[in-house]
């Protein structure tokens, strides 16, 4: 993914990261890369993953991380509580 990004193919890197996450929803490294590539698309994708599999906690944890990075600490706390 970093190779695609370095070659100016960030859109393809985002698509690959989303594909990997759909197949391996518990892999934190893919969430991190996706958030670094495109925060808005990452958030939308994680919301969709949450709907698809409400029992997988990793998307919700990363949603909370996104909220924390944006300074939305109360929302992040609520998201973490949901994940627990």
Order of alpha helices (4+ residues) and beta strands (2+ residues): alpha-alpha-alpha-alpha-alpha-alpha
